[in-house]
Amino acid sequence: MPPQPWSDENYISRLERKSARDGDCIVYTGCISKKGYGWMSFRGKPDSVHRIKWILHNGPVPNGFEICHKCDNRSCFRLDHLFIGTHKDNMDDRDRKGRVKHNYWPVSGKAKLTDDQAREIYLIKGMNNSQIGRMYGVGHNIVRQIRIGKRRQNALKNLLKFTENA
């Protein structure tokens, strides 16, 4: 006889067994992803614990929506700390709280190129991507992506508009 699928009560019980208080939050103490979200198998597929908690109490999440945290604690699954919204709603909530600044490359600390250098690369003619990459200390693929407008779009915004209208 094949194993019976878990009931919703089994999932709720597992969440309760693998939880702990963290201030006002109820956090998952089981598997935690690299980004800090609680994860477990749900109805045969891996899913985030806060999403599972929402589904168990409120039903399916409609397409185009996510389950967001009011508390900004990714491992929290306390129901009154969660809300449903679009990805834009979630990013607006993040920005409103000042949790993460827009990580445009010059301020990230990882960027090898400034915005001015990206604009220079975009405008260079008569050299191939490898030659330009050696000049700026970056790989040819980075140069190619800048030159076709796939990378550093924020730095190239005005140039791209100008060249599209030309």
C-alpha positions in Angstrom: 0.0 0.0 0.0 1.6 3.4 -1.0 2.2 5.9 1.8 -0.7 8.3 2.4 -0.2 12.0 1.6 0.1 14.2 4.6 -2.9 16.1 5.8 -2.9 19.8 6.5 -2.9 18.9 10.2 0.4 17.0 9.7 2.0 20.1 8.2 0.7 22.3 10.9 2.0 19.9 13.6 5.5 19.8 11.9 5.6 23.6 11.8 4.8 23.8 15.5 7.4 21.2 16.4 10.1 23.0 14.4 9.5 26.6 15.7 10.9 28.9 18.3 10.1 32.4 19.5 12.4 35.2 18.4 11.1 38.4 19.9 7.6 38.8 18.4 8.4 36.4 15.6 7.8 32.6 15.4 10.8 31.3 13.4 11.3 28.0 11.7 14.2 25.9 13.2 14.3 23.3 10.5 16.0 23.7 7.1 16.9 27.3 6.4 17.9 28.4 2.9 21.1 30.4 2.1 18.9 33.5 2.0 17.4 32.8 5.4 14.0 31.4 4.5 12.6 28.3 6.2 12.0 25.5 3.7 10.3 22.2 3.9 8.5 19.7 1.6 4.9 20.6 1.1 2.5 18.4 -0.9 5.4 16.8 -2.7 7.4 19.9 -3.5 9.8 22.1 -1.6 8.3 25.5 -0.6 9.0 28.3 1.8 7.6 27.9 5.3 5.9 31.3 5.5 4.2 30.5 2.2 3.1 27.1 3.5 1.7 28.7 6.6 -0.3 31.2 4.5 -1.7 28.5 2.2 -2.7 26.3 5.2 -4.7 29.2 6.7 -5.8 31.3 3.8 -5.8 29.0 0.7 -3.7 29.1 -2.4 -1.7 32.2 -3.4 -3.0 33.6 -6.7 -0.6 33.8 -9.6 1.4 37.0 -9.6 1.3 37.4 -5.8 3.8 36.5 -3.1 3.7 36.2 0.7 5.6 39.1 2.2 6.9 39.7 5.8 5.9 42.7 7.8 8.6 41.9 10.3 11.4 41.5 7.7 12.5 38.3 9.4 12.8 35.7 6.6 12.5 32.7 8.8 9.3 34.0 10.5 6.0 32.3 9.7 3.8 34.0 12.3 0.5 34.6 10.4 -0.1 38.2 11.5 3.5 39.0 10.4 2.6 38.1 6.8 0.7 39.8 4.0 0.0 39.0 0.4 1.1 41.3 -2.3 2.8 41.6 -5.7 6.5 41.6 -6.1 6.3 45.4 -6.5 4.4 45.6 -3.2 7.2 43.7 -1.5 9.9 45.8 -3.0 8.1 49.0 -2.2 7.7 47.8 1.4 11.4 47.0 1.5 12.3 50.5 0.2 9.8 52.3 2.5 11.5 50.6 5.5 15.0 51.5 4.2 16.0 47.9 4.5 18.1 47.7 1.3 19.4 50.5 -0.8 19.3 50.1 -4.6 22.5 48.3 -5.3 23.7 50.1 -8.4 27.2 48.7 -8.9 29.4 51.7 -8.1 28.3 51.6 -4.5 28.3 47.8 -4.1 32.0 47.5 -3.4 32.2 44.7 -5.9 32.0 46.8 -9.1 35.2 47.1 -11.0 33.8 49.8 -13.3 32.4 53.2 -12.5 29.4 54.5 -14.4 31.7 56.8 -16.4 33.8 53.8 -17.4 30.7 51.9 -18.5 29.7 54.8 -20.6 33.2 55.0 -22.1 33.1 51.3 -23.0 29.7 51.7 -24.6 31.0 54.4 -26.9 34.4 52.8 -27.9 34.7 52.0 -31.6 37.4 50.1 -33.4 38.4 47.7 -30.7 37.1 44.2 -29.8 35.6 43.3 -26.5 38.8 41.4 -25.3 41.0 44.5 -26.0 38.6 46.8 -24.1 38.3 44.3 -21.3 42.1 44.2 -20.9 42.2 48.0 -20.8 39.6 48.1 -18.0 40.6 44.9 -16.1 37.3 43.1 -16.8 36.3 40.1 -18.9 35.3 40.3 -22.5 31.8 39.1 -21.7 31.2 42.1 -19.3 32.3 44.4 -22.1 30.0 42.7 -24.6 27.0 43.0 -22.2 27.7 46.7 -21.6 28.1 47.3 -25.4 24.7 45.7 -26.2 23.0 47.4 -23.3 22.3 44.3 -21.2 24.5 45.4 -18.3 24.9 48.7 -16.4 21.6 50.0 -17.9 21.2 52.6 -15.2 24.6 54.2 -16.2 23.8 54.0 -19.9 20.2 55.2 -19.6 20.7 58.5 -21.4 23.1 57.1 -23.9 20.7 54.3 -24.8 17.8 56.8 -25.3 20.1 58.9 -27.5 21.3 56.0 -29.7 17.7 54.6 -30.0 16.5 58.0 -31.3 19.4 58.5 -33.7 
